[in-house]
Amino acid sequence: MSRREPVSHLSATLNRLFFLGIPRGAALAIVLGVLVCPQIACLIPQDIEPTTPTPGPVPAFLPESFPSYLLPPILTLTRQGTADAALNPPCHCQLQFDGLVIQADPTLTLVAKWFVDYDTTNPSSTRPFQTDPPYPPNFNDVTQTTRTLNTFPFDVDRVGIVTGGVHIVEVVVAESAGFDDTSTTLPNRAMKPGFTSAVYRFAVDVNLQQVPGQCPRTPPSHAVCG
């Protein structure tokens, strides 16, 4: 007899709801909701705290894997030769920083930012001249721990260099979630607490004077025309 009690109780409840003017289908839905909810704890929306990114292993540059022409302690850029200036359209040279390899956890999303003569006292120098698109993680092959950065063309016309001598090109690589975009002490490259960036610097001796003939066409120097 005890097995029939729930059915009898359900029927009585339905009848009471029906006489209160609630259609039988709606009444059944109400009763079933009451019976089921306590058993599954009713899925009530909960306030979820935003997750704080957890820093991963710090990426590291692998200079031993760089092209040999990028390894001298000071690189030289001769902007233009007399023959370059006489061409139509005229040509000049730039340095191309290519083939830079970085080691990083393959599950991290990385961002690379390129700066020239970064100086916090000169606000215009704190903006990156190139921000590479995010380097996505590779969850399919966790053994792929190296990534090659996009090429950065160091062109004195583009970056607005008007004085010769040694200039510093820097590339900053870090997790995309690690950059502190609100920092005013180290704009565009400060890191959030716990995160660390990898930084590589190149010293470039820039010669803005025209030289006889052509500017060098051997890497990392390349001619661009127009």
Buried (B, 14 or more C-beta within 10 A) or exposed (E): EEEEEEEEEBEEBBEEBBEEEBEEEEBBEBBEEEEEEEEEEEEEEEEEEEEEEEBBEBBEBEEEEBBEBBEEEEBEBBBBBEBBEEBEEEBBBBBBBBBBBBBBBBEBBBBBBBBBBBEEEEEEBBEBBBBBEEBEBBEEEEEEBEBEBBBBBBBBEEBEBEEBEEBEBBBBBBBEBBBBEEEEEEBBBBBBEEBEBBBBEBEBEBBBEBBEEBBBEEBBBBBBEE
